[in-house]
Amino acid sequence: MAEKKIQENPLPEEQSEAADKPKEPALDKPTTVPVPIPVEPVIVRPSVPSFTKTPPNDLYRRLLPAVLFVLTFVTVMTMLLIYMDNAALGAQQFRLNMTRDYELARIPQESAALVAYVRQLHLQPRPRAPPAAPPASPRADLVTRLAGDTVSIQNGTFVEFLPRGPRDPTTLYLESSRGWEGVVVRAAARDYLALRGGARALHACLSPTVHPREVTYQSPDSHSAMFSSRVLCLPLYTVLLAAEATHAQYALLGGDKVLPALKHVPFGDKVRLQVIEYRSSDPVLRNQTAEFLAARNYSIAAQYEDAVMFALQGDA
């Protein structure tokens, strides 16, 4: 029995023999040296999405901002072009209106509405400050002599209707020294704003027709259109009615439209201007005006280098 056990368990001896054998030295492993790999430069290229492989919903989301930008740009540019066209048309129409003369032919010179419009909106009230009294002139003395027989020289009425220039010394003397009242009319805007005195001021030009007109007035001393202005041209009879001077003692008129304007004045009981002085250096216009007023019972009272003075016969 003991022998069987020894034969069946031989492992302890084998293990002891293996333990008694010396261990063989372990072979060294081969050492590997790393080889450097060359590094290539990295080129960054913009990635272009592949729309062919993109789903439809994702493609629409990517294209939507670009489509909205294009639509917005087109809309803004269209509105800008339309605005520029309208502005150009408006500027052209404005320049056309500023250079066109408007004939208000439907409004007669004796229209009550026209007279009220001029009197309330265009005729300035009389200032409170009295004007400075200039020295007496031969013309002023002649006017007072011609008007002294029928009316007191202390309560006369005058009308000064000139295209441009400062206050006339004759009317200024009659106003400040004699107490006369009247209206001063100028077509030039600068001269109208510079008027001083007790007389009422009116910005208007003399109309050669029986109806008012609206024209562009350009100062003779300026060749630029920047200094042109719109002015209302009124018939002389309308101004006389608005200023309540249809029976004025002295009327000072100037310009090349005086003779056509006088032809539309109803002389007689409606209008009686005792002294008319026509300011002009043109001999042709002076002779034509003298012939016309001679047919209305006027005679030449005095002649000057720049004017002719007429007096109403029978009342002088």
C-alpha positions in Angstrom: 0.0 0.0 0.0 2.8 2.3 0.8 4.5 1.6 -2.5 1.4 2.5 -4.4 1.1 5.8 -2.7 4.7 6.6 -3.6 4.2 5.7 -7.3 0.9 7.6 -7.5 2.4 10.9 -6.1 5.7 11.5 -7.8 5.2 15.2 -8.2 7.0 16.4 -5.0 10.2 14.8 -6.2 9.9 16.3 -9.7 9.2 19.6 -8.1 12.2 19.3 -5.9 14.4 18.4 -8.8 13.2 21.3 -10.8 13.8 23.5 -7.8 17.3 22.2 -7.4 18.2 23.0 -11.1 19.7 26.4 -11.6 17.7 29.0 -13.4 18.9 29.9 -16.9 19.5 33.6 -17.3 16.7 35.4 -19.2 17.6 36.6 -22.7 17.6 40.4 -23.1 14.9 41.8 -25.3 16.0 43.8 -28.3 15.7 47.5 -27.7 13.9 49.5 -30.5 15.0 53.1 -31.4 12.1 55.3 -32.5 12.5 56.7 -36.0 11.3 60.4 -36.3 8.4 60.7 -38.8 8.6 63.9 -40.9 5.7 66.3 -40.2 4.0 67.7 -43.2 2.5 71.3 -42.9 -1.2 71.3 -42.4 -3.1 73.4 -45.0 -6.4 74.5 -43.7 -9.0 74.6 -46.5 -12.5 76.0 -46.0 -14.9 73.2 -45.8 -17.6 73.3 -48.4 -20.6 71.5 -47.3 -21.7 68.9 -49.6 -25.2 69.8 -50.5 -25.7 66.7 -52.5 -25.3 64.6 -49.3 -27.1 67.0 -47.0 -30.7 66.2 -46.0 -33.3 68.6 -47.5 -34.3 70.2 -44.2 -30.7 71.0 -43.3 -30.1 72.3 -46.8 -33.1 74.7 -46.5 -31.8 76.0 -43.1 -28.4 76.8 -44.6 -29.8 78.5 -47.7 -32.5 80.5 -45.9 -30.2 83.3 -44.5 -28.7 83.9 -48.0 -32.1 84.0 -49.6 -33.4 86.5 -47.0 -30.3 88.7 -47.5 -30.8 88.8 -51.2 -34.5 89.6 -50.9 -33.8 92.4 -48.4 -31.1 93.9 -50.5 -33.3 93.9 -53.6 -36.2 95.4 -51.7 -34.1 98.2 -50.2 -32.4 99.0 -53.5 -35.8 99.2 -55.3 -37.2 101.5 -52.7 -34.1 103.7 -52.9 -34.4 103.9 -56.7 -38.1 104.8 -56.5 -37.3 107.5 -53.9 -34.5 109.0 -56.0 -36.8 109.1 -59.0 -39.6 110.8 -57.1 -37.1 113.3 -55.6 -35.7 114.1 -59.0 -39.2 114.6 -60.4 -40.1 116.8 -57.4 -37.0 118.9 -57.9 -37.7 119.3 -61.6 -41.3 120.3 -60.9 -40.2 122.8 -58.3 -37.7 124.4 -60.7 -40.4 124.5 -63.3 -42.8 126.2 -60.9 -40.2 128.7 -59.9 -39.6 129.8 -63.5 -43.2 129.8 -64.8 -45.5 132.8 -64.8 -49.0 132.1 -63.6 -51.8 134.3 -65.0 -54.7 134.4 -62.5 -57.0 135.5 -65.3 -60.2 134.4 -63.5 -59.7 137.0 -60.7 -60.7 140.5 -61.8 -58.8 143.5 -60.5 -61.8 144.9 -58.6 -62.7 141.6 -56.9 -63.7 142.1 -53.3 -62.0 138.8 -52.3 -58.8 139.9 -53.9 -58.8 143.3 -52.3 -59.5 141.8 -48.9 -56.7 139.2 -49.4 -54.2 141.9 -50.3 -55.3 144.2 -47.4 -55.3 141.6 -44.7 -52.4 139.3 -45.7 -50.0 141.3 -47.8 -50.4 144.9 -46.8 -48.4 145.5 -43.6 -49.9 147.7 -40.9 -48.5 151.1 -40.4 -45.5 151.2 -37.9 -45.7 153.3 -34.8 -42.3 154.8 -35.0 -42.3 158.0 -37.0 -39.8 158.3 -39.8 -36.9 160.7 -39.8 -37.8 163.9 -41.7 -35.5 164.6 -44.7 -35.0 168.1 -46.0 -37.6 169.6 -48.3 -37.0 169.1 -52.0 -38.3 171.1 -55.1 -40.4 168.1 -56.0 -42.0 167.9 -52.6 -42.8 171.6 -52.7 -44.3 171.3 -56.2 -46.5 168.4 -55.1 -47.8 170.3 -52.0 -48.5 173.3 -54.3 -50.4 171.2 -56.8 -52.4 169.5 -54.1 -52.9 172.6 -51.8 -55.8 174.1 -53.6 -58.3 171.3 -53.2 -57.1 169.5 -50.0 -55.2 170.4 -46.9 -51.5 169.7 -47.3 -51.6 168.2 -43.7 -53.8 165.2 -44.6 -52.8 164.0 -48.0 -52.5 160.5 -49.4 -49.8 159.1 -51.6 -48.9 155.8 -53.4 -45.3 154.9 -54.0 -45.1 152.0 -56.5 -41.5 151.3 -57.6 -39.8 148.1 -58.6 -36.8 148.5 -56.3 -34.8 151.0 -54.3 -35.0 152.7 -50.9 -37.7 155.1 -49.8 -38.2 158.1 -52.1 -37.3 161.4 -50.5 -40.5 163.1 -51.7 -42.9 160.7 -50.1 -40.8 160.4 -47.0 -40.8 164.2 -46.6 -44.6 164.4 -47.1 -45.1 161.6 -44.6 -42.8 162.9 -41.9 -43.2 166.6 -42.2 -46.7 167.0 -43.7 -48.4 164.1 -42.0 -49.4 162.3 -45.2 -50.3 158.7 -45.2 -49.9 156.1 -47.9 -48.5 152.8 -49.1 -45.0 151.9 -50.3 -44.7 149.0 -52.8 -41.6 147.2 -53.8 -41.0 144.1 -56.0 -37.4 143.4 -54.8 -37.5 141.3 -51.6 -34.5 143.0 -50.1 -35.7 146.5 -50.7 -39.1 145.5 -49.3 -37.6 144.2 -46.1 -35.5 147.4 -45.7 -38.4 149.8 -45.9 -38.6 152.2 -43.0 -41.2 154.8 -42.2 -44.7 155.3 -41.1 -46.2 154.2 -44.5 -47.6 150.7 -45.0 -45.4 148.3 -47.0 -46.5 145.9 -49.7 -44.4 143.3 -51.5 -45.7 143.2 -55.0 -44.9 144.1 -58.6 -47.1 146.0 -61.1 -49.2 143.9 -63.3 -49.7 145.0 -66.9 -53.1 143.2 -67.1 -56.5 143.5 -65.4 -55.8 140.4 -63.3 -53.0 139.4 -60.8 -50.0 137.4 -61.8 -47.4 135.3 -60.0 -43.9 135.7 -61.5 -40.2 135.1 -60.7 -38.4 138.3 -59.8 -34.6 138.4 -60.1 -32.6 141.3 -58.9 -30.9 143.2 -61.8 -27.6 143.3 -59.9 -27.5 139.6 -59.5 -27.0 137.0 -62.3 -27.5 134.0 -60.0 -30.8 132.2 -59.7 -30.2 131.8 -56.0 -31.3 135.4 -55.5 -34.6 135.1 -57.5 -37.9 135.1 -55.6 -41.5 134.7 -56.3 -43.6 137.8 -56.3 -47.3 138.6 -56.8 -48.0 141.2 -59.5 -51.1 143.2 -58.7 -53.0 145.7 -60.9 -52.7 149.3 -59.9 -56.4 149.6 -59.3 -56.3 146.6 -56.8 -53.6 148.3 -54.8 -55.5 151.6 -54.7 -58.6 149.8 -53.5 -56.6 147.8 -50.8 -54.8 150.9 -49.6 -58.0 153.1 -49.8 -56.1 155.5 -52.0 -58.4 155.7 -55.1 -58.4 159.5 -54.5 -54.8 160.0 -53.6 -53.1 163.3 -54.0 -49.8 161.9 -55.2 -48.9 158.7 -57.1 -45.3 157.9 -57.7 -45.0 155.1 -60.3 -41.9 153.5 -61.9 -41.0 150.6 -64.2 -41.8 149.6 -67.8 -45.2 148.3 -66.8 -46.7 151.7 -65.8 -48.3 152.5 -69.1 -50.1 149.1 -69.5 -51.2 149.3 -65.9 -52.6 152.9 -66.3 -54.6 151.7 -69.2 -56.6 149.4 -67.0 -57.4 152.1 -64.3 -61.0 153.4 -64.4 -60.2 157.1 -64.3 -63.1 159.4 -63.4 -65.3 159.0 -60.4 -63.8 155.7 -59.3 -60.1 156.8 -59.5 -58.8 160.4 -59.2 -55.1 160.8 -58.8 -54.3 164.5 -58.5 -50.6 164.3 -59.2 -48.8 161.4 -61.1 -45.1 161.2 -61.3 -43.7 158.7 -63.8 -40.1 157.6 -63.1 -38.4 156.6 -66.3 -35.5 157.7 -68.5 -36.8 156.2 -71.7 -38.0 159.0 -74.0 -40.3 156.7 -75.9 -42.1 155.5 -72.8 -42.3 159.0 -71.4 -43.9 160.3 -74.7 -46.4 157.4 -74.8 -47.4 158.0 -71.2 -47.8 161.7 -71.7 -50.1 161.1 -74.7 -52.2 158.6 -72.8 -52.6 160.9 -69.7 -53.3 163.8 -71.9 -56.4 162.0 -73.1 -57.4 161.6 -69.4 -57.2 165.4 -68.7 -53.6 165.4 -67.4 -51.0 168.0 -68.3 -47.2 168.0 -67.8 -46.4 170.0 -64.6 -42.6 169.4 -64.6 -40.0 167.3 -66.3 -36.8 165.9 -64.8 -34.0 163.8 -66.0 -35.5 160.6 -64.6 -39.1 161.5 -64.3 -42.1 163.4 -65.6 -44.8 164.9 -63.3 -48.4 165.2 -64.5 -51.2 167.2 -62.8 -54.9 166.7 -63.3 -56.4 169.8 -65.0 -59.1 171.7 -63.4 -58.1 170.5 -59.9 -54.6 171.8 -59.7 
